[in-house]
């Protein structure tokens, strides 16, 4: 697991999430600050984070 820091697209606060570098994935997780849902798209290649995108959900 690796810790990745980014800005919440809802409240613009810096938050972090633990990512599993074993595979790429898309999933929804709530912001730990404002509790709004964030769609995350995480792309790994050979254990290296290649891209990390967020999208607002819910508003």
C-alpha positions as CSV (number, residue, x, y, z in Angstrom):
1,X,0.0,0.0,0.0
2,X,1.2,3.5,-0.8
3,X,-0.2,6.7,0.7
4,X,-1.2,9.3,-1.9
5,X,-2.0,13.0,-1.1
6,X,-4.4,15.0,-3.2
7,X,-7.0,17.9,-3.0
8,X,-10.7,17.0,-2.5
9,X,-12.7,18.3,-5.5
10,X,-15.5,19.3,-3.1
11,X,-13.8,21.1,-0.2
12,X,-10.3,21.6,-1.6
13,X,-8.7,20.3,1.5
14,X,-5.6,18.1,1.2
15,X,-6.5,14.5,2.1
16,X,-4.7,11.2,1.7
17,X,-5.7,7.7,0.8
18,X,-4.0,4.3,0.8
19,X,-3.7,2.8,-2.7
20,X,-2.9,-0.8,-3.6
21,X,-0.2,-0.7,-6.3
22,X,-1.0,-4.3,-7.3
23,X,-3.7,-3.2,-9.9
24,X,-5.5,-0.2,-11.5
25,X,-9.0,0.5,-10.3
26,X,-12.0,2.9,-10.3
27,X,-14.0,3.3,-7.1
28,X,-15.9,5.8,-4.9
29,X,-14.7,6.9,-1.5
30,X,-15.9,9.7,0.8
31,X,-13.7,12.6,1.6
32,X,-12.4,12.3,5.2
33,X,-12.9,16.1,5.7
34,X,-16.3,17.0,4.1
35,X,-17.7,13.4,3.7
36,X,-18.7,14.0,0.1
37,X,-18.3,11.1,-2.4
38,X,-15.3,11.2,-4.7
39,X,-14.8,8.9,-7.8
40,X,-11.2,7.9,-8.0
41,X,-9.5,6.5,-11.0
42,X,-6.1,5.0,-10.2
43,X,-3.7,3.6,-12.8
44,X,-0.6,1.6,-11.8
45,X,2.0,0.1,-14.1
46,X,4.4,-2.4,-12.6
47,X,3.7,-1.0,-9.1
48,X,4.3,2.7,-10.2
49,X,1.4,5.2,-10.0
50,X,0.9,6.3,-13.6
51,X,-2.2,8.4,-13.2
52,X,-4.6,9.5,-10.4
53,X,-7.8,11.3,-11.3
54,X,-10.7,12.5,-9.1
55,X,-14.3,13.4,-10.0
56,X,-17.0,15.0,-7.9
57,X,-20.1,12.9,-7.2
58,X,-23.3,13.8,-5.6
59,X,-23.8,17.6,-6.0
